[in-house]
Amino acid sequence: MTILVTGATGNIGRHVVAGLRERGHALRTLSRFPGGPDSVTGDLTDPATLHSALSGTDTVFLLWPFMSADGAAEVVDVVARHARRVVYVSALSAENGGVWKEVEDLIRHSGLEWTFLRPGGFATNTFEWASAIRAGQPARMPYTQASRSLIHERDIADVAILALTEDGHTGRTYPLTGPSAITQAEQVHIIGTAVGRPATVEEMSREEARAAMAGWGDMADAALDYWQSIIETPEPVLPTVEELTGRPARSFTQWAHDHADDFRPLPASEVAEQYVAAFRAGRMDAATRLAASDVVRVAPLENDGKHVELRGLTEIMANAERLNRDLDIHGVTVDGPFVQDDRFAVRFSFDVTHKPTGQRTTSAKMSLYTVAGGVITREEVFYLDPPAI
Ligand SMILES: NC(=O)c1ccc[n+]([C@@H]2O[C@H](COP(=O)([O-])OP(=O)(O)OC[C@H]3O[C@@H](n4cnc5c(N)ncnc54)[C@H](OP(=O)(O)O)[C@@H]3O)[C@@H](O)[C@H]2O)c1
């Protein structure tokens, strides 16, 4: 019985893979990037690429890591054509509708045997504060007194492994949370204790937080309202992890100890190595965690070649999206890092197709990074071959 694990490079998936391997299960992993021996390249936004990953599989661990259910029907259909059973990572908020509920409904009507895992907020969401804490700056957020029952990703993975490998979970929906609700301010304090260096908190106004949530679209106001509401009414703490696994859910203190290295200040050489490793693994989340939230990028804006200074991850990502909107990126080769004192350089070569003309080219850029306080504070971009923009 072969199990296909999607999201295998992610927070939950990597523990699902490790746990299944330990127990001797035959498995295959899906990633958009070439990987290890059991890894098959495929993209959930392109269902045609999923057949080879799914062929001969019986059971699928499925993530839908998108803000909309567009394209999910085709993917569920392809999964149902190959496999018998699916364990889908939904969300606690599916009880109020939204993308997770839409994907659940597609699966419910697919003929697949299903189990839905409905976790609440992940402890990994606090990685958002990693660059500030590394740099000894306050972690900034709205509603510092919001109380959350964050869940350790290993608990979700443990439940997933049971549902993937044991009988008796078909047609079951498992709401999952951590073992206690603690405020965001307390979470920062606990991380500081785990790191061995006090970490501080600063409350952002709602307006400031709203402005920083450009990528959230329509969901930003609902999320802010929700965080405000859990000041008075902390998130629920549910017994499901313990009932299913036979041991209490892992605490946030445990999580902070497991991830203390992600919040510790690093020497420039280590930042450089981790940054390049994150790029090679296609882990943009891990790469951006190594940058200060007010990082400056000096790069061309639009296609006029003129360099401008962009400040902050939101502005930088928006510009990158503008620069790449006409490109299909097939692969990236990363050379480096070339480290000297508190600076390092990386050469990126992109294999791209310019969508309007269909022309396939290679474009290369060299980025020069400055590290201060254990995080990247500045990137200067030099195009070696002009990008096809
Ligand atoms: N964060 C929360 O509080 C929360 C709460 C409830 C539910 N959830 C759900 O949990 C899931 C995230 O789980 P996670 O934290 O373990 O994941 P993650 O660490 O965010 O990693 C995302 C995974 O999705 C894969 N992926 C992204 N785009 C893909 C694509 N186009 N095709 C194929 N694979 C793709 C990535 O694989 P490659 O990069 O290798 O391709 C990666 O393994 C999401 O579905 C989210 O909605 C999150």
The ligand as an SDF file (V2000), in Angstrom:
LIG
                    3D

 48 52  0  0  0  0  0  0  0  0999 V2000
   -1.0260   28.0180    9.5830 N   0  0  0  0  0  0  0  0  0  0  0  0
   -2.1750   27.7610   10.1920 C   0  0  0  0  0  0  0  0  0  0  0  0
   -2.4670   28.2960   11.2740 O   0  0  0  0  0  0  0  0  0  0  0  0
   -3.1410   26.7840    9.5750 C   0  0  0  0  0  0  0  0  0  0  0  0
   -4.3110   26.4400   10.2710 C   0  0  0  0  0  0  0  0  0  0  0  0
   -5.1870   25.5110    9.6920 C   0  0  0  0  0  0  0  0  0  0  0  0
   -4.8970   24.9220    8.4710 C   0  0  0  0  0  0  0  0  0  0  0  0
   -3.7490   25.2810    7.8210 N   0  0  0  0  0  0  0  0  0  0  0  0
   -3.4670   24.6430    6.5250 C   0  0  0  0  0  0  0  0  0  0  0  0
   -2.2690   23.9070    6.6300 O   0  0  0  0  0  0  0  0  0  0  0  0
   -1.6370   23.8440    5.3660 C   0  0  0  0  0  0  0  0  0  0  0  0
   -0.1690   24.2420    5.4970 C   0  0  0  0  0  0  0  0  0  0  0  0
    0.5160   23.1880    6.0890 O   0  0  0  0  0  0  0  0  0  0  0  0
    2.0830   23.3060    6.4100 P   0  0  0  0  0  0  0  0  0  0  0  0
    2.2740   24.4660    7.3760 O   0  0  0  0  0  0  0  0  0  0  0  0
    2.5550   21.9590    6.7890 O   0  0  0  0  0  0  0  0  0  0  0  0
    2.6580   23.7070    4.9970 O   0  0  0  0  0  0  0  0  0  0  0  0
    3.8280   24.7520    4.6860 P   0  0  0  0  0  0  0  0  0  0  0  0
    4.9440   24.5310    5.6630 O   0  0  0  0  0  0  0  0  0  0  0  0
    3.2050   26.0910    4.5570 O   0  0  0  0  0  0  0  0  0  0  0  0
    4.3190   24.2430    3.2640 O   0  0  0  0  0  0  0  0  0  0  0  0
    3.4770   24.3050    2.1360 C   0  0  0  0  0  0  0  0  0  0  0  0
    3.6130   22.9810    1.3950 C   0  0  0  0  0  0  0  0  0  0  0  0
    2.7600   23.0440    0.2820 O   0  0  0  0  0  0  0  0  0  0  0  0
    3.4720   22.6590   -0.8660 C   0  0  0  0  0  0  0  0  0  0  0  0
    3.0020   23.4300   -2.0030 N   0  0  0  0  0  0  0  0  0  0  0  0
    2.8640   24.7740   -2.0850 C   0  0  0  0  0  0  0  0  0  0  0  0
    2.4150   25.1280   -3.3100 N   0  0  0  0  0  0  0  0  0  0  0  0
    2.2650   23.9570   -4.0030 C   0  0  0  0  0  0  0  0  0  0  0  0
    1.8540   23.6410   -5.3100 C   0  0  0  0  0  0  0  0  0  0  0  0
    1.4770   24.6050   -6.1820 N   0  0  0  0  0  0  0  0  0  0  0  0
    1.8240   22.3370   -5.6880 N   0  0  0  0  0  0  0  0  0  0  0  0
    2.2250   21.3470   -4.8460 C   0  0  0  0  0  0  0  0  0  0  0  0
    2.6290   21.5900   -3.5790 N   0  0  0  0  0  0  0  0  0  0  0  0
    2.6460   22.8850   -3.1740 C   0  0  0  0  0  0  0  0  0  0  0  0
    4.9200   22.9550   -0.5940 C   0  0  0  0  0  0  0  0  0  0  0  0
    5.6840   21.9940   -1.3120 O   0  0  0  0  0  0  0  0  0  0  0  0
    6.9150   22.3520   -2.3060 P   0  0  0  0  0  0  0  0  0  0  0  0
    7.3710   23.7500   -1.9280 O   0  0  0  0  0  0  0  0  0  0  0  0
    7.9230   21.2850   -1.9930 O   0  0  0  0  0  0  0  0  0  0  0  0
    6.3410   22.2430   -3.6650 O   0  0  0  0  0  0  0  0  0  0  0  0
    5.0230   22.7430    0.9130 C   0  0  0  0  0  0  0  0  0  0  0  0
    5.4050   21.4250    1.2070 O   0  0  0  0  0  0  0  0  0  0  0  0
   -2.3880   24.8000    4.4370 C   0  0  0  0  0  0  0  0  0  0  0  0
   -3.2390   24.0740    3.6030 O   0  0  0  0  0  0  0  0  0  0  0  0
   -3.1840   25.6570    5.4180 C   0  0  0  0  0  0  0  0  0  0  0  0
   -4.3620   26.0990    4.8330 O   0  0  0  0  0  0  0  0  0  0  0  0
   -2.8660   26.1870    8.3440 C   0  0  0  0  0  0  0  0  0  0  0  0
  1  2  1  0
  2  3  2  0
  2  4  1  0
  4  5  1  0
  4 48  2  0
  5  6  2  0
  6  7  1  0
  7  8  2  0
  8  9  1  0
  8 48  1  0
  9 10  1  0
  9 46  1  0
 10 11  1  0
 11 12  1  0
 11 44  1  0
 12 13  1  0
 13 14  1  0
 14 15  2  0
 14 16  1  0
 14 17  1  0
 17 18  1  0
 18 19  2  0
 18 20  1  0
 18 21  1  0
 21 22  1  0
 22 23  1  0
 23 24  1  0
 23 42  1  0
 24 25  1  0
 25 26  1  0
 25 36  1  0
 26 27  1  0
 26 35  1  0
 27 28  2  0
 28 29  1  0
 29 30  1  0
 29 35  2  0
 30 31  1  0
 30 32  2  0
 32 33  1  0
 33 34  2  0
 34 35  1  0
 36 37  1  0
 36 42  1  0
 37 38  1  0
 38 39  2  0
 38 40  1  0
 38 41  1  0
 42 43  1  0
 44 45  1  0
 44 46  1  0
 46 47  1  0
M  CHG  2   8   1  16  -1
M  END
$$$$
